[in-house]
Amino acid sequence: MASYSPKNILITGAAGFIGSHVANRLVKSYPEYKIVVLDKLDYCSNLKNLQPSKSYPNFKFVKGDIGSADLVNYLLITESIDTIMHFAAQTHVDNSFGNSFKFTRNNIYGTHVLLEACKVTGQIRRFIHVSTDEVYGESDENAVVGNHEASQLLPTNPYSATKAGAEMLVMAYGRSYGLPRYFLDDQKLKNLGWCERTIWEKGLKKTMDWYINNPDWWGDVTGALLPHPKMLIRPGGAMEKHFEGSEEEKTLHHLAFS
């Protein structure tokens, strides 16, 4: 495929944690790119995440659902989109056990709508699909190398199953219609000389320290540290605290590094 330089990029799910970081970086670092972000602002996204990009002339926010074929086709055509970075997804494994149909609609059907729009318009040069390692299921702790693209998909929960379904759709459109799809394969990167700069344990400690030292970024999460409310309900409607194995309370930082 001939080389190209992106001009108009559509980022779905850009108000989420990861998508917003990518969008903000692109908007700031590449003023020659027009960044159009599409997000329906569900529970896993927040418009405040895009605040750093709000004042830039090459940034445009659209509130909407990727499941709307009319909206997606309209944006691709009117904004002359040539590149799609697809972050939008219903997330969190625990939530998928409650209402898995929403996950199917957002993660599989929503991805299908995007792919069909790419096929119909015929103008997309790159389709970058962001997935999750959970599509491969449980990993062998003693494995020398990680999973690669050809590894068998063995999702173990509704969330990862819908992400695996989305991956299959992207692969099918790539093979059937020549849609140029891209993802990161760490084994290929290692062959090019890439290696982890920080081992996992040290990286986790740095992350935990950052959150501890910057509470304004994440707010009060004390409620999330308790067991699920449904598990705390006792006869008579009483709510109790529950600590596994010991009555001693420990901080999250202590548990992480003890």
PyRosetta script that sets phi, psi and omega in degrees:
from pyrosetta import init, pose_from_sequence

init()
pose = pose_from_sequence("MASYSPKNILITGAAGFIGSHVANRLVKSYPEYKIVVLDKLDYCSNLKNLQPSKSYPNFKFVKGDIGSADLVNYLLITESIDTIMHFAAQTHVDNSFGNSFKFTRNNIYGTHVLLEACKVTGQIRRFIHVSTDEVYGESDENAVVGNHEASQLLPTNPYSATKAGAEMLVMAYGRSYGLPRYFLDDQKLKNLGWCERTIWEKGLKKTMDWYINNPDWWGDVTGALLPHPKMLIRPGGAMEKHFEGSEEEKTLHHLAFS")
pose.set_psi(1, 137.2)
pose.set_omega(1, -179.3)
pose.set_phi(2, -63.5)
pose.set_psi(2, 147.7)
pose.set_omega(2, 179.8)
pose.set_phi(3, -66.8)
pose.set_psi(3, 155.1)
pose.set_omega(3, -179.9)
pose.set_phi(4, -150.8)
pose.set_psi(4, 161.3)
pose.set_omega(4, 176.1)
pose.set_phi(5, -119.6)
pose.set_psi(5, 122.6)
pose.set_omega(5, -178.7)
pose.set_phi(6, -58.6)
pose.set_psi(6, 143.8)
pose.set_omega(6, 176.6)
pose.set_phi(7, -121.7)
pose.set_psi(7, -46.1)
pose.set_omega(7, -176.8)
pose.set_phi(8, -129.3)
pose.set_psi(8, 110.8)
pose.set_omega(8, -173.3)
pose.set_phi(9, -110.5)
pose.set_psi(9, 129.2)
pose.set_omega(9, 173.7)
pose.set_phi(10, -99.9)
pose.set_psi(10, 123.8)
pose.set_omega(10, 177.6)
pose.set_phi(11, -114.4)
pose.set_psi(11, 114.6)
pose.set_omega(11, 178.5)
pose.set_phi(12, -88.4)
pose.set_psi(12, 147.2)
pose.set_omega(12, -179.7)
pose.set_phi(13, 65.8)
pose.set_psi(13, 30.2)
pose.set_omega(13, -173.5)
pose.set_phi(14, -76.3)
pose.set_psi(14, -6.6)
pose.set_omega(14, 176.6)
pose.set_phi(15, -92.7)
pose.set_psi(15, 1.7)
pose.set_omega(15, 175.9)
pose.set_phi(16, -80.4)
pose.set_psi(16, 177.8)
pose.set_omega(16, -174.5)
pose.set_phi(17, -63.0)
pose.set_psi(17, -53.6)
pose.set_omega(17, -176.8)
pose.set_phi(18, -75.8)
pose.set_psi(18, -46.5)
pose.set_omega(18, -178.1)
pose.set_phi(19, -58.7)
pose.set_psi(19, -37.3)
pose.set_omega(19, -179.2)
pose.set_phi(20, -67.3)
pose.set_psi(20, -37.2)
pose.set_omega(20, 178.0)
pose.set_phi(21, -64.0)
pose.set_psi(21, -41.7)
pose.set_omega(21, 178.4)
pose.set_phi(22, -65.4)
pose.set_psi(22, -46.4)
pose.set_omega(22, -179.1)
pose.set_phi(23, -61.4)
pose.set_psi(23, -46.8)
pose.set_omega(23, -179.3)
pose.set_phi(24, -61.7)
pose.set_psi(24, -40.0)
pose.set_omega(24, 179.8)
pose.set_phi(25, -66.7)
pose.set_psi(25, -43.4)
pose.set_omega(25, -179.6)
pose.set_phi(26, -65.4)
pose.set_psi(26, -43.5)
pose.set_omega(26, -179.2)
pose.set_phi(27, -59.8)
pose.set_psi(27, -43.1)
pose.set_omega(27, -177.0)
pose.set_phi(28, -76.8)
pose.set_psi(28, -41.6)
pose.set_omega(28, -172.8)
pose.set_phi(29, -84.5)
pose.set_psi(29, -22.6)
pose.set_omega(29, -176.3)
pose.set_phi(30, -128.8)
pose.set_psi(30, 76.9)
pose.set_omega(30, -178.7)
pose.set_phi(31, -62.6)
pose.set_psi(31, -18.4)
pose.set_omega(31, 179.5)
pose.set_phi(32, -79.4)
pose.set_psi(32, -12.9)
pose.set_omega(32, 176.2)
pose.set_phi(33, -89.4)
pose.set_psi(33, 142.0)
pose.set_omega(33, 170.1)
pose.set_phi(34, -97.3)
pose.set_psi(34, 121.9)
pose.set_omega(34, -176.9)
pose.set_phi(35, -106.9)
pose.set_psi(35, 113.6)
pose.set_omega(35, 176.7)
pose.set_phi(36, -107.2)
pose.set_psi(36, 119.6)
pose.set_omega(36, -178.5)
pose.set_phi(37, -108.2)
pose.set_psi(37, 137.0)
pose.set_omega(37, -178.9)
pose.set_phi(38, -122.1)
pose.set_psi(38, 121.2)
pose.set_omega(38, -178.7)
pose.set_phi(39, -152.7)
pose.set_psi(39, 137.9)
pose.set_omega(39, 179.3)
pose.set_phi(40, -90.9)
pose.set_psi(40, 1.2)
pose.set_omega(40, 176.7)
pose.set_phi(41, 57.5)
pose.set_psi(41, 58.7)
pose.set_omega(41, 176.2)
pose.set_phi(42, -83.4)
pose.set_psi(42, -169.2)
pose.set_omega(42, -175.8)
pose.set_phi(43, -61.9)
pose.set_psi(43, -25.4)
pose.set_omega(43, -176.3)
pose.set_phi(44, -97.6)
pose.set_psi(44, 18.1)
pose.set_omega(44, 178.6)
pose.set_phi(45, -140.2)
pose.set_psi(45, 161.3)
pose.set_omega(45, -178.0)
pose.set_phi(46, -152.2)
pose.set_psi(46, 127.0)
pose.set_omega(46, -178.2)
pose.set_phi(47, -62.4)
pose.set_psi(47, -23.9)
pose.set_omega(47, 178.6)
pose.set_phi(48, -62.5)
pose.set_psi(48, -25.8)
pose.set_omega(48, 179.3)
pose.set_phi(49, -62.4)
pose.set_psi(49, -23.3)
pose.set_omega(49, -178.1)
pose.set_phi(50, -99.2)
pose.set_psi(50, 8.1)
pose.set_omega(50, -178.5)
pose.set_phi(51, -54.6)
pose.set_psi(51, -39.8)
pose.set_omega(51, -179.8)
pose.set_phi(52, -60.6)
pose.set_psi(52, -22.0)
pose.set_omega(52, -176.6)
pose.set_phi(53, -97.8)
pose.set_psi(53, -9.4)
pose.set_omega(53, -170.3)
pose.set_phi(54, -55.9)
pose.set_psi(54, -38.0)
pose.set_omega(54, -174.0)
pose.set_phi(55, -88.8)
pose.set_psi(55, -2.6)
pose.set_omega(55, -177.3)
pose.set_phi(56, -82.5)
pose.set_psi(56, 137.4)
pose.set_omega(56, -177.9)
pose.set_phi(57, -68.8)
pose.set_psi(57, -20.1)
pose.set_omega(57, -178.5)
pose.set_phi(58, -93.7)
pose.set_psi(58, 15.8)
pose.set_omega(58, -178.2)
pose.set_phi(59, -115.0)
pose.set_psi(59, 135.7)
pose.set_omega(59, 176.5)
pose.set_phi(60, -140.6)
pose.set_psi(60, 128.0)
pose.set_omega(60, 178.7)
pose.set_phi(61, -105.8)
pose.set_psi(61, 134.3)
pose.set_omega(61, 176.5)
pose.set_phi(62, -127.0)
pose.set_psi(62, 121.5)
pose.set_omega(62, 175.8)
pose.set_phi(63, -85.9)
pose.set_psi(63, 119.3)
pose.set_omega(63, -178.3)
pose.set_phi(64, -178.4)
pose.set_psi(64, 172.4)
pose.set_omega(64, -174.5)
pose.set_phi(65, -106.6)
pose.set_psi(65, 132.8)
pose.set_omega(65, 177.2)
pose.set_phi(66, -66.1)
pose.set_psi(66, -14.6)
pose.set_omega(66, 177.6)
pose.set_phi(67, -75.8)
pose.set_psi(67, -6.9)
pose.set_omega(67, 178.4)
pose.set_phi(68, -90.9)
pose.set_psi(68, 104.0)
pose.set_omega(68, -178.2)
pose.set_phi(69, -63.0)
pose.set_psi(69, -38.5)
pose.set_omega(69, 179.9)
pose.set_phi(70, -61.8)
pose.set_psi(70, -44.3)
pose.set_omega(70, -179.6)
pose.set_phi(71, -65.8)
pose.set_psi(71, -46.2)
pose.set_omega(71, -178.1)
pose.set_phi(72, -61.8)
pose.set_psi(72, -46.8)
pose.set_omega(72, 178.9)
pose.set_phi(73, -62.5)
pose.set_psi(73, -39.9)
pose.set_omega(73, 179.2)
pose.set_phi(74, -61.0)
pose.set_psi(74, -45.2)
pose.set_omega(74, -179.0)
pose.set_phi(75, -66.1)
pose.set_psi(75, -43.0)
pose.set_omega(75, -179.0)
pose.set_phi(76, -60.3)
pose.set_psi(76, -39.6)
pose.set_omega(76, -176.7)
pose.set_phi(77, -79.1)
pose.set_psi(77, -52.0)
pose.set_omega(77, -174.5)
pose.set_phi(78, -69.8)
pose.set_psi(78, -29.2)
pose.set_omega(78, 179.9)
pose.set_phi(79, -96.8)
pose.set_psi(79, 2.1)
pose.set_omega(79, 179.3)
pose.set_phi(80, 52.3)
pose.set_psi(80, 47.0)
pose.set_omega(80, -177.5)
pose.set_phi(81, -65.6)
pose.set_psi(81, 132.2)
pose.set_omega(81, 175.8)
pose.set_phi(82, -117.5)
pose.set_psi(82, -11.3)
pose.set_omega(82, -177.7)
pose.set_phi(83, -140.5)
pose.set_psi(83, 136.2)
pose.set_omega(83, 177.2)
pose.set_phi(84, -122.2)
pose.set_psi(84, 130.0)
pose.set_omega(84, 172.0)
pose.set_phi(85, -114.2)
pose.set_psi(85, 109.4)
pose.set_omega(85, -169.1)
pose.set_phi(86, -99.6)
pose.set_psi(86, 95.3)
pose.set_omega(86, 177.0)
pose.set_phi(87, -99.2)
pose.set_psi(87, -22.0)
pose.set_omega(87, -171.3)
pose.set_phi(88, -58.5)
pose.set_psi(88, 129.9)
pose.set_omega(88, 178.5)
pose.set_phi(89, -168.9)
pose.set_psi(89, 150.1)
pose.set_omega(89, 169.5)
pose.set_phi(90, -78.5)
pose.set_psi(90, 125.4)
pose.set_omega(90, -171.7)
pose.set_phi(91, -120.9)
pose.set_psi(91, 178.3)
pose.set_omega(91, 177.9)
pose.set_phi(92, 81.0)
pose.set_psi(92, 115.2)
pose.set_omega(92, -177.3)
pose.set_phi(93, -57.4)
pose.set_psi(93, -46.9)
pose.set_omega(93, -177.4)
pose.set_phi(94, -57.6)
pose.set_psi(94, -40.4)
pose.set_omega(94, 179.9)
pose.set_phi(95, -64.8)
pose.set_psi(95, -29.6)
pose.set_omega(95, -177.1)
pose.set_phi(96, -69.7)
pose.set_psi(96, -19.1)
pose.set_omega(96, 177.3)
pose.set_phi(97, -77.2)
pose.set_psi(97, -19.5)
pose.set_omega(97, -177.6)
pose.set_phi(98, -85.8)
pose.set_psi(98, -51.1)
pose.set_omega(98, -179.7)
pose.set_phi(99, -139.3)
pose.set_psi(99, 82.3)
pose.set_omega(99, -174.7)
pose.set_phi(100, -72.1)
pose.set_psi(100, -18.8)
pose.set_omega(100, 179.9)
pose.set_phi(101, -63.8)
pose.set_psi(101, -35.3)
pose.set_omega(101, 177.4)
pose.set_phi(102, -63.4)
pose.set_psi(102, -36.0)
pose.set_omega(102, 179.4)
pose.set_phi(103, -67.4)
pose.set_psi(103, -40.4)
pose.set_omega(103, 178.0)
pose.set_phi(104, -63.5)
pose.set_psi(104, -44.1)
pose.set_omega(104, -177.8)
pose.set_phi(105, -65.4)
pose.set_psi(105, -46.4)
pose.set_omega(105, -176.5)
pose.set_phi(106, -74.3)
pose.set_psi(106, -49.8)
pose.set_omega(106, -170.8)
pose.set_phi(107, -79.9)
pose.set_psi(107, -38.0)
pose.set_omega(107, -179.3)
pose.set_phi(108, -94.3)
pose.set_psi(108, -57.4)
pose.set_omega(108, -178.4)
pose.set_phi(109, -63.2)
pose.set_psi(109, -42.7)
pose.set_omega(109, 179.5)
pose.set_phi(110, -60.1)
pose.set_psi(110, -42.6)
pose.set_omega(110, 177.2)
pose.set_phi(111, -63.9)
pose.set_psi(111, -39.4)
pose.set_omega(111, 179.4)
pose.set_phi(112, -62.3)
pose.set_psi(112, -41.1)
pose.set_omega(112, 177.8)
pose.set_phi(113, -60.1)
pose.set_psi(113, -45.0)
pose.set_omega(113, 178.9)
pose.set_phi(114, -60.7)
pose.set_psi(114, -46.2)
pose.set_omega(114, -178.0)
pose.set_phi(115, -63.9)
pose.set_psi(115, -41.3)
pose.set_omega(115, 179.9)
pose.set_phi(116, -65.8)
pose.set_psi(116, -38.1)
pose.set_omega(116, 177.3)
pose.set_phi(117, -63.8)
pose.set_psi(117, -38.0)
pose.set_omega(117, 177.0)
pose.set_phi(118, -62.5)
pose.set_psi(118, -42.1)
pose.set_omega(118, -179.8)
pose.set_phi(119, -66.0)
pose.set_psi(119, -44.2)
pose.set_omega(119, -176.2)
pose.set_phi(120, -66.4)
pose.set_psi(120, -45.8)
pose.set_omega(120, -177.4)
pose.set_phi(121, -75.3)
pose.set_psi(121, -33.3)
pose.set_omega(121, 177.4)
pose.set_phi(122, 66.4)
pose.set_psi(122, 24.2)
pose.set_omega(122, -175.4)
pose.set_phi(123, -118.6)
pose.set_psi(123, -1.1)
pose.set_omega(123, -176.2)
pose.set_phi(124, -83.3)
pose.set_psi(124, 122.9)
pose.set_omega(124, -179.0)
pose.set_phi(125, -92.4)
pose.set_psi(125, -27.1)
pose.set_omega(125, 178.4)
pose.set_phi(126, -142.8)
pose.set_psi(126, 134.4)
pose.set_omega(126, 174.6)
pose.set_phi(127, -124.0)
pose.set_psi(127, 108.9)
pose.set_omega(127, -176.6)
pose.set_phi(128, -104.9)
pose.set_psi(128, 110.9)
pose.set_omega(128, -176.3)
pose.set_phi(129, -100.9)
pose.set_psi(129, 123.8)
pose.set_omega(129, -179.5)
pose.set_phi(130, -96.5)
pose.set_psi(130, 120.8)
pose.set_omega(130, -176.6)
pose.set_phi(131, -119.7)
pose.set_psi(131, -150.8)
pose.set_omega(131, -178.1)
pose.set_phi(132, -145.2)
pose.set_psi(132, 149.2)
pose.set_omega(132, 178.1)
pose.set_phi(133, -68.5)
pose.set_psi(133, -13.1)
pose.set_omega(133, -178.4)
pose.set_phi(134, -67.3)
pose.set_psi(134, -14.1)
pose.set_omega(134, 178.1)
pose.set_phi(135, -64.9)
pose.set_psi(135, -20.8)
pose.set_omega(135, -179.9)
pose.set_phi(136, -89.7)
pose.set_psi(136, -2.4)
pose.set_omega(136, 179.8)
pose.set_phi(137, 74.8)
pose.set_psi(137, -152.1)
pose.set_omega(137, -178.5)
pose.set_phi(138, -72.1)
pose.set_psi(138, 138.1)
pose.set_omega(138, 179.2)
pose.set_phi(139, -101.3)
pose.set_psi(139, 149.1)
pose.set_omega(139, 177.0)
pose.set_phi(140, -77.4)
pose.set_psi(140, 118.4)
pose.set_omega(140, -177.9)
pose.set_phi(141, -62.2)
pose.set_psi(141, -24.3)
pose.set_omega(141, -176.9)
pose.set_phi(142, -95.6)
pose.set_psi(142, 4.9)
pose.set_omega(142, -178.3)
pose.set_phi(143, -66.2)
pose.set_psi(143, 138.9)
pose.set_omega(143, -179.8)
pose.set_phi(144, -74.9)
pose.set_psi(144, -41.1)
pose.set_omega(144, 178.6)
pose.set_phi(145, -121.3)
pose.set_psi(145, 158.1)
pose.set_omega(145, -179.8)
pose.set_phi(146, -83.3)
pose.set_psi(146, -176.7)
pose.set_omega(146, 178.2)
pose.set_phi(147, -72.2)
pose.set_psi(147, 150.1)
pose.set_omega(147, 175.8)
pose.set_phi(148, -120.4)
pose.set_psi(148, 179.0)
pose.set_omega(148, -172.5)
pose.set_phi(149, -58.7)
pose.set_psi(149, -32.1)
pose.set_omega(149, -176.8)
pose.set_phi(150, -83.9)
pose.set_psi(150, -1.6)
pose.set_omega(150, 179.2)
pose.set_phi(151, -63.8)
pose.set_psi(151, 150.6)
pose.set_omega(151, 179.9)
pose.set_phi(152, -67.6)
pose.set_psi(152, 135.7)
pose.set_omega(152, 177.1)
pose.set_phi(153, -84.1)
pose.set_psi(153, 124.2)
pose.set_omega(153, -178.0)
pose.set_phi(154, -134.1)
pose.set_psi(154, 63.1)
pose.set_omega(154, -179.5)
pose.set_phi(155, -61.9)
pose.set_psi(155, 144.3)
pose.set_omega(155, -175.4)
pose.set_phi(156, -114.9)
pose.set_psi(156, 4.5)
pose.set_omega(156, 180.0)
pose.set_phi(157, -152.2)
pose.set_psi(157, 164.7)
pose.set_omega(157, -177.3)
pose.set_phi(158, -57.5)
pose.set_psi(158, -38.4)
pose.set_omega(158, -179.8)
pose.set_phi(159, -60.8)
pose.set_psi(159, -54.2)
pose.set_omega(159, -177.5)
pose.set_phi(160, -66.6)
pose.set_psi(160, -28.6)
pose.set_omega(160, 177.5)
pose.set_phi(161, -65.4)
pose.set_psi(161, -40.1)
pose.set_omega(161, 179.4)
pose.set_phi(162, -70.8)
pose.set_psi(162, -34.0)
pose.set_omega(162, 177.1)
pose.set_phi(163, -68.9)
pose.set_psi(163, -36.4)
pose.set_omega(163, 176.4)
pose.set_phi(164, -65.5)
pose.set_psi(164, -39.7)
pose.set_omega(164, 177.3)
pose.set_phi(165, -61.9)
pose.set_psi(165, -40.3)
pose.set_omega(165, 177.8)
pose.set_phi(166, -63.7)
pose.set_psi(166, -40.7)
pose.set_omega(166, 178.7)
pose.set_phi(167, -60.7)
pose.set_psi(167, -41.1)
pose.set_omega(167, -179.7)
pose.set_phi(168, -64.8)
pose.set_psi(168, -38.2)
pose.set_omega(168, 177.0)
pose.set_phi(169, -63.7)
pose.set_psi(169, -44.5)
pose.set_omega(169, 179.6)
pose.set_phi(170, -61.6)
pose.set_psi(170, -43.1)
pose.set_omega(170, 179.0)
pose.set_phi(171, -63.7)
pose.set_psi(171, -42.3)
pose.set_omega(171, -178.6)
pose.set_phi(172, -64.0)
pose.set_psi(172, -42.6)
pose.set_omega(172, 178.8)
pose.set_phi(173, -67.4)
pose.set_psi(173, -33.7)
pose.set_omega(173, 177.4)
pose.set_phi(174, -63.9)
pose.set_psi(174, -40.6)
pose.set_omega(174, -178.1)
pose.set_phi(175, -80.6)
pose.set_psi(175, -36.6)
pose.set_omega(175, -176.2)
pose.set_phi(176, -78.8)
pose.set_psi(176, -38.8)
pose.set_omega(176, -172.7)
pose.set_phi(177, -119.9)
pose.set_psi(177, 2.7)
pose.set_omega(177, 178.4)
pose.set_phi(178, 73.7)
pose.set_psi(178, 22.1)
pose.set_omega(178, 179.0)
pose.set_phi(179, -66.4)
pose.set_psi(179, 122.8)
pose.set_omega(179, -179.0)
pose.set_phi(180, -74.2)
pose.set_psi(180, 104.7)
pose.set_omega(180, -177.7)
pose.set_phi(181, -107.6)
pose.set_psi(181, 152.2)
pose.set_omega(181, -177.1)
pose.set_phi(182, -142.7)
pose.set_psi(182, 148.0)
pose.set_omega(182, 174.3)
pose.set_phi(183, -155.7)
pose.set_psi(183, 170.8)
pose.set_omega(183, -179.3)
pose.set_phi(184, -98.0)
pose.set_psi(184, 125.2)
pose.set_omega(184, 175.4)
pose.set_phi(185, -112.1)
pose.set_psi(185, 110.0)
pose.set_omega(185, -173.2)
pose.set_phi(186, -64.7)
pose.set_psi(186, -27.7)
pose.set_omega(186, 179.6)
pose.set_phi(187, -68.1)
pose.set_psi(187, -38.3)
pose.set_omega(187, 177.5)
pose.set_phi(188, -68.8)
pose.set_psi(188, -35.8)
pose.set_omega(188, 177.8)
pose.set_phi(189, -64.8)
pose.set_psi(189, -38.3)
pose.set_omega(189, 179.5)
pose.set_phi(190, -65.4)
pose.set_psi(190, -34.8)
pose.set_omega(190, 177.5)
pose.set_phi(191, -64.6)
pose.set_psi(191, -23.2)
pose.set_omega(191, 178.6)
pose.set_phi(192, -90.5)
pose.set_psi(192, 2.5)
pose.set_omega(192, 177.6)
pose.set_phi(193, 105.0)
pose.set_psi(193, 0.5)
pose.set_omega(193, -179.6)
pose.set_phi(194, -77.9)
pose.set_psi(194, 143.9)
pose.set_omega(194, 173.9)
pose.set_phi(195, -149.3)
pose.set_psi(195, 161.0)
pose.set_omega(195, -179.5)
pose.set_phi(196, -65.4)
pose.set_psi(196, 132.6)
pose.set_omega(196, 179.1)
pose.set_phi(197, -81.5)
pose.set_psi(197, -25.2)
pose.set_omega(197, -177.5)
pose.set_phi(198, -135.1)
pose.set_psi(198, 130.5)
pose.set_omega(198, 177.5)
pose.set_phi(199, -68.8)
pose.set_psi(199, 158.0)
pose.set_omega(199, -170.4)
pose.set_phi(200, -57.5)
pose.set_psi(200, -45.9)
pose.set_omega(200, -176.2)
pose.set_phi(201, -62.4)
pose.set_psi(201, -43.6)
pose.set_omega(201, 179.5)
pose.set_phi(202, -67.9)
pose.set_psi(202, -37.2)
pose.set_omega(202, 178.2)
pose.set_phi(203, -64.1)
pose.set_psi(203, -39.9)
pose.set_omega(203, 177.9)
pose.set_phi(204, -63.1)
pose.set_psi(204, -42.7)
pose.set_omega(204, -179.8)
pose.set_phi(205, -63.5)
pose.set_psi(205, -41.7)
pose.set_omega(205, 178.3)
pose.set_phi(206, -62.4)
pose.set_psi(206, -40.6)
pose.set_omega(206, 179.5)
pose.set_phi(207, -64.2)
pose.set_psi(207, -46.0)
pose.set_omega(207, 180.0)
pose.set_phi(208, -62.5)
pose.set_psi(208, -42.5)
pose.set_omega(208, 179.5)
pose.set_phi(209, -62.6)
pose.set_psi(209, -38.7)
pose.set_omega(209, -179.7)
pose.set_phi(210, -63.5)
pose.set_psi(210, -45.1)
pose.set_omega(210, 179.9)
pose.set_phi(211, -64.7)
pose.set_psi(211, -36.9)
pose.set_omega(211, 179.1)
pose.set_phi(212, -66.4)
pose.set_psi(212, -38.8)
pose.set_omega(212, -177.1)
pose.set_phi(213, -85.2)
pose.set_psi(213, -9.5)
pose.set_omega(213, -178.8)
pose.set_phi(214, -130.9)
pose.set_psi(214, 63.0)
pose.set_omega(214, -176.3)
pose.set_phi(215, -64.7)
pose.set_psi(215, -22.5)
pose.set_omega(215, -178.6)
pose.set_phi(216, -65.0)
pose.set_psi(216, -20.1)
pose.set_omega(216, -177.0)
pose.set_phi(217, -82.0)
pose.set_psi(217, -23.6)
pose.set_omega(217, -176.3)
pose.set_phi(218, -122.2)
pose.set_psi(218, -11.8)
pose.set_omega(218, 174.2)
pose.set_phi(219, 72.5)
pose.set_psi(219, -162.4)
pose.set_omega(219, -175.5)
pose.set_phi(220, -86.7)
pose.set_psi(220, 111.9)
pose.set_omega(220, 179.8)
pose.set_phi(221, -113.9)
pose.set_psi(221, 20.5)
pose.set_omega(221, -176.8)
pose.set_phi(222, -59.5)
pose.set_psi(222, -34.5)
pose.set_omega(222, -179.8)
pose.set_phi(223, -64.8)
pose.set_psi(223, -31.2)
pose.set_omega(223, -178.8)
pose.set_phi(224, -74.8)
pose.set_psi(224, -15.0)
pose.set_omega(224, -178.8)
pose.set_phi(225, -84.3)
pose.set_psi(225, -8.6)
pose.set_omega(225, 176.6)
pose.set_phi(226, -85.1)
pose.set_psi(226, 156.4)
pose.set_omega(226, 174.5)
pose.set_phi(227, -59.9)
pose.set_psi(227, 163.2)
pose.set_omega(227, -178.1)
pose.set_phi(228, -57.3)
pose.set_psi(228, 135.8)
pose.set_omega(228, -178.0)
pose.set_phi(229, -51.6)
pose.set_psi(229, -36.4)
pose.set_omega(229, -179.0)
pose.set_phi(230, -63.9)
pose.set_psi(230, -29.4)
pose.set_omega(230, -179.8)
pose.set_phi(231, -78.1)
pose.set_psi(231, -14.3)
pose.set_omega(231, -177.2)
pose.set_phi(232, -95.2)
pose.set_psi(232, -10.3)
pose.set_omega(232, -177.6)
pose.set_phi(233, -70.7)
pose.set_psi(233, 128.5)
pose.set_omega(233, 179.1)
pose.set_phi(234, -119.1)
pose.set_psi(234, 162.1)
pose.set_omega(234, 177.4)
pose.set_phi(235, -50.0)
pose.set_psi(235, 132.7)
pose.set_omega(235, -178.9)
pose.set_phi(236, 94.7)
pose.set_psi(236, -0.1)
pose.set_omega(236, 176.4)
pose.set_phi(237, 81.8)
pose.set_psi(237, 8.9)
pose.set_omega(237, -178.0)
pose.set_phi(238, -75.5)
pose.set_psi(238, 151.2)
pose.set_omega(238, 176.7)
pose.set_phi(239, -115.1)
pose.set_psi(239, 134.6)
pose.set_omega(239, -178.5)
pose.set_phi(240, -127.7)
pose.set_psi(240, 152.6)
pose.set_omega(240, 170.0)
pose.set_phi(241, -80.1)
pose.set_psi(241, 147.8)
pose.set_omega(241, -178.6)
pose.set_phi(242, -136.7)
pose.set_psi(242, 129.1)
pose.set_omega(242, 178.9)
pose.set_phi(243, -127.0)
pose.set_psi(243, 123.0)
pose.set_omega(243, -177.4)
pose.set_phi(244, -68.3)
pose.set_psi(244, 123.9)
pose.set_omega(244, 168.3)
pose.set_phi(245, 77.1)
pose.set_psi(245, -17.9)
pose.set_omega(245, -175.8)
pose.set_phi(246, -156.7)
pose.set_psi(246, 150.7)
pose.set_omega(246, 176.1)
pose.set_phi(247, -87.2)
pose.set_psi(247, -3.5)
pose.set_omega(247, -178.8)
pose.set_phi(248, -78.5)
pose.set_psi(248, 126.6)
pose.set_omega(248, 177.4)
pose.set_phi(249, -87.8)
pose.set_psi(249, 136.2)
pose.set_omega(249, 179.2)
pose.set_phi(250, -128.1)
pose.set_psi(250, 150.8)
pose.set_omega(250, 178.3)
pose.set_phi(251, -75.1)
pose.set_psi(251, 158.8)
pose.set_omega(251, 177.5)
pose.set_phi(252, -60.4)
pose.set_psi(252, -38.3)
pose.set_omega(252, 179.3)
pose.set_phi(253, -62.2)
pose.set_psi(253, -41.3)
pose.set_omega(253, -178.8)
pose.set_phi(254, -66.5)
pose.set_psi(254, -42.2)
pose.set_omega(254, -179.6)
pose.set_phi(255, -64.4)
pose.set_psi(255, -36.4)
pose.set_omega(255, -176.4)
pose.set_phi(256, -69.1)
pose.set_psi(256, -31.0)
pose.set_omega(256, -172.9)
pose.set_phi(257, -121.7)
pose.set_psi(257, 11.7)
pose.set_omega(257, 178.1)
pose.set_phi(258, -81.6)
pose.dump_pdb("model.pdb")
